[in-house]
Amino acid sequence: MKMKYIFGVALASLVFASCSEDQMDSINKDQRHPSVNVVDAKFQITDAEVSTVYSTLCGSYAWYVSSYTEQLFGTGNNQLKNTELRQMGETASSSTFNNEWNNTYLNLNNLIAISKKCAEGGVNANQYDILGIEQVLEALNWGVLTDLHGDIPYKECFTGVNAKIDSQKDVYDHIFNLLDEAQKNLDKGGSHAADQDLLFKGKLNLWKGLAHALKARYLLHTYGVNKTNALLQQVVDEANAAIATGFTECKLSIFNGQTSDNSWSAYWWSRHYIGSTTTMDKLLAERNDPRESIYNVDMFGANILGEPGNDAQAQLDRQLNAPAWLENGAAYLHLFSKSELYFILAEGKARLGQDAKSDFEEGVKASIADYLATGGPALGDEFAITNEQVSSYLTSIAARFSANPLKEILIQKYIAQARDEQLETYNDIRRCRFVDGSHPVELTNSKNVSAGANRWPLRLPYGDSDVVSNPNVAAAFGSGNDAGMYIFTNPVWWAGGK
């Protein structure tokens, strides 16, 4: 009896000890915040989509660049004032775009984690729709980083080592490979991402369309370094392939203007650092463009249009005219617009000597509709641009198009992208200068040149987090009086750099 009792106590103690260890293991796990390795990738897709718009496409990158392109004016005696006046401490500083640099890399880290989960043995293995979506978004984020900064850390950036800087050409090769692989994976189908896909609700044909559209964009960027009709035809083919899928545009529409605002309006309301410019307004006014009343709105009763580089105006607070869409917090934001797609198609055809008129007109109509949808509500319910006005406008600019199709295509694209796609305008200006010496919109900011030296950035400076921690980036950024000065002298690869 005594032996049985001892054996029973020992067994009970063993079970208790075992249970205690299991309980301790459970206690040490944060059940409400599980490791990223076990989270379903579809939830990460949602974050990637929102972050791509807020942190990369429509944040400080675009706010600053809109001054460089003169589609908007920097004002308010602050960072955008310094940018407008091309102060080197703002333009060439590693701190200027540090947040966007970090956030875009964080977004890429999230996307690459998704791709690993979709690999064999991952929690999302064989979920090809999620993998295809990830690859399209990854291509877009790499595209923004390299187009703005040129050569960047890419192959080693998530390895835990001081990543070397890779050439922009290598990054572009990766972008094209991602887009091609995305097509293959999207073809395999699936419906795992539908509920969490804020952009297309899991409609994979539209993701395929976006992949084609992005490939057309990035191929066109490289025209200066591959100046062949074959490349232009590939641009046209990819744009047409996008249209054939039913794709028209890709935009984020999660805002309501009350409890949540788009990033442009949130920035405008908090600081009023942005105004309309004479460079843009002149193009609209001389064409009697119906969009002029949306772009040039007297917000504060002073009725002042910003003259690029004007010292006094750059220091004004809440006095400059501004686009109406900034007052509409519910306005959607683009990842890729219908107007860009048709202007890419029109440019490709025009450079090939083909008839581009119908595509050009589709681009203009899409832009007018975009201005009206986002800026019209801020002007009042009674505001409208009628179909008759659109038809009349197309007739009025027909002579300009006939005289020089490529010039008017690029001008109309410039006008269209003043709404929320200034990053692509910045790319257009730089690539066109390399391709044929100029872009048809004359930049008038006298501060673009100082003491005979260029002060209009040919690329953006690297982020401070890498400048201070990665010796490879620090060496490229420079030190002392040379720190950051490379942005004024070294164009990116597709714009003639090495």
Secondary structure, DSSP 8 states (H G I E B T S, - for coil): -HHHHHHHHHHHHHHHHHHHHHHHHHHTS-TTS--TTTS-HHHHHHHHHHHIIIIIISSHHHHHHHHHTTSSEE-SSSHHHHHHTT-HHHHT-TTTTHHHHHHHHHHHHHHHHHHHHTSTTSTTTT-HHHHHHHHHHHHHHHHHHHHHHSSEE-TTTTTTS---EE-HHHHHHHHHHHHHHHHHHHHH---SSGGG-TTTTT-HHHHHHHHHHHHHHHHHHGGGGS--HHHHHHHHHHHHHHHHTT---EEE----SSS---HHHHHHHHH--EE-BHHHHHHHHHTT-TTHHHHSB-SSSS-B-B-TT-HHHHT-SS-B-B-GGGG-TT--EEEE-HHHHHHHHHHHHHHHT---HHHHHHHHHHHHHHHHHHHHHHH-TT----HHHHHHHHHHTHHHHHH-HHHHHHHHHHHHTTTT-HHHHHHHHHHHHHHHS--SS----GGGEETTEE-S-SS----HHHHTT-HHHHHHH--GGGTTGGGGT---GGGT--
